[in-house]
């Protein structure tokens, strides 16, 4: 809600008409509330397909206060938890990922900003423990520094990482840059390194090159070339397909 001050002009008893006082500018909003929905050819996270190369429906909401504090939620359809049950002939469920997060953003000096926060990956009603012995739900703390167009971010798990037993204190470091090409186009190169504690077989590097086009009226289309160097057999579908292989992901997003 935006609150604006209203000025009321007083009239002189000795004048036939009184000029109204100029209204002051509207006060800056104390906060913003934004929503988004999208459809993607597949959902990849840190380079690994979460939907077995199938389309995903996604959506989120973000609340940001002018002080820098923010909270938000984002959800997507997924397939990897159910697929783990198929591969082992064990009944497993967990079709939705819900991310809940909050943090604080600020500026250190001109062109240097920071972002610190907490992220909870909640896989609704998941029974992944039946397969791995550990719940898929994951907690991470993160911190990021942005200088001009470049951002470096580190995420640290305070729980087991995505249902991998004995993987608490795993870390993910990534670096990305955002280049404004003009005409609503941005180019975003990215590289990241996922280290899975006590489970080196599942550690890997991912990379991506994303081109975004702002179409106006809240619509953004994206195309991303993504891939990983994950070890053979580390992240596979029930039919043995490498979920971290190179691929193109396209999406359409509506912000409102």
SVG drawing of the C-alpha trace seen along z (x, -y; Angstrom):
<svg xmlns="http://www.w3.org/2000/svg" viewBox="-15 -41 50 94">
<polyline fill="none" stroke="black" stroke-width="0.4" points="0.0,0.0 1.3,-3.4 0.4,-6.2 0.4,-9.8 0.2,-13.0 -2.7,-15.3 -2.3,-19.0 -5.3,-21.2 -5.0,-24.9 -6.4,-27.5 -8.5,-30.4 -8.0,-34.1 -11.0,-35.9 -10.1,-39.0 -9.6,-37.2 -12.3,-36.1 -10.3,-33.0 -7.4,-31.2 -4.8,-29.3 -4.4,-25.7 -1.1,-24.7 1.0,-22.4 0.6,-18.8 3.9,-17.2 5.3,-14.2 3.9,-10.8 5.9,-9.1 8.1,-6.2 6.4,-2.8 7.4,-1.1 7.4,2.3 6.7,4.2 4.8,7.4 5.5,9.2 4.2,12.4 5.5,14.5 4.3,17.6 6.2,19.5 6.3,22.6 9.6,24.2 10.6,26.9 12.3,28.5 13.4,27.5 17.1,27.6 18.7,26.7 22.5,26.4 22.6,28.0 20.7,31.2 17.3,31.8 14.6,32.0 11.9,33.1 13.6,35.8 13.8,33.3 10.0,32.8 8.2,29.4 7.6,27.8 5.0,25.3 6.4,22.8 5.4,19.7 6.4,17.5 5.8,14.5 8.3,12.0 7.8,9.3 10.6,6.7 10.8,3.9 12.7,0.7 15.0,1.4 16.4,4.3 14.7,7.2 12.8,9.7 10.9,12.9 9.5,15.1 8.2,18.5 8.6,20.3 7.3,23.6 7.8,26.0 6.6,29.4 9.4,32.1 9.9,35.7 13.2,36.8 11.8,38.0 9.2,40.3 11.8,41.4 14.1,42.6 11.3,44.9 10.8,46.3 14.4,47.1 14.4,49.1 10.8,50.4 10.0,48.6 6.8,46.5 8.0,42.9 6.1,39.6 7.1,35.9 5.8,34.1 6.2,30.5 9.2,28.4 8.4,25.4 11.2,23.0 10.8,20.6 13.4,17.9 14.2,14.7 17.2,12.4 18.6,8.9 20.2,7.0 22.2,3.8 25.0,1.8 28.5,1.6 29.8,-1.1 28.8,-2.3 28.5,0.6 29.2,3.2 26.1,4.9 25.6,7.9 22.8,10.4 22.6,12.8 19.8,15.2 18.2,18.6 16.6,21.0 14.4,24.0 13.7,26.5 10.5,28.2 9.4,31.3 5.8,31.5 4.8,34.8 7.9,36.5 8.8,40.0 12.3,40.0 13.6,41.4 12.2,44.7 14.8,44.8 17.9,43.0 17.4,43.2 17.4,39.3 14.6,36.8 14.9,34.7 14.0,31.5 17.1,29.2 18.2,26.1 20.9,23.7 22.4,20.4 23.8,18.2 25.8,15.0 26.5,13.1 28.6,10.2 27.8,8.2 30.3,5.9 28.9,4.0 27.6,6.9 29.3,9.8 27.9,11.8 29.7,14.4 27.5,16.5 28.1,19.3 25.4,21.6 26.1,23.8 23.7,26.7 22.9,27.0 21.1,30.3 21.7,33.3 21.7,32.1 18.6,33.2 18.3,36.5 22.0,37.6 22.9,39.3 25.7,37.8 26.0,34.7 25.5,31.9 27.8,29.0 27.9,29.4 28.6,26.2 27.8,24.6 29.9,21.7 28.8,20.0 29.8,16.9 27.6,15.2 27.4,12.0 24.6,10.0 25.3,8.1 22.7,5.6 22.7,6.0 20.0,3.3 16.6,3.7 15.4,5.7 18.1,8.4 20.4,9.6 23.1,12.3 24.0,14.2 27.0,16.6 27.3,18.8 29.6,21.4 29.2,23.2 30.8,25.9 28.7,28.3 30.6,30.1 28.7,32.9 30.2,33.5 31.4,37.1 29.9,38.0 32.6,37.0 31.0,39.1 28.1,36.6 30.2,33.5 30.4,31.7 30.7,28.4 27.8,26.9 27.8,24.2 25.1,22.2 24.7,19.4 21.3,17.7 19.7,15.2 16.7,13.3 14.3,11.1 12.0,8.7 8.8,8.5 7.2,5.8 3.9,6.0 5.6,8.4 6.5,11.1 10.1,12.5 11.3,15.3 14.6,17.1 16.8,19.7 19.6,21.3 22.3,23.7 23.1,25.8 25.2,28.7 27.5,30.3 30.6,32.5 28.8,34.9 30.2,38.4 28.6,41.1 25.9,42.7 25.7,40.0 22.5,38.3 20.4,40.6 16.8,41.2 15.1,44.6 16.2,45.5 19.8,44.5 19.8,41.1 22.3,38.6 20.3,35.8 23.3,33.4 24.0,33.7 24.2,30.6 20.8,29.2 18.7,26.2 16.0,25.0 13.4,22.4 10.9,20.7 8.2,18.0 7.7,16.0 5.0,13.5 5.7,11.0 2.9,9.1"/>
</svg>
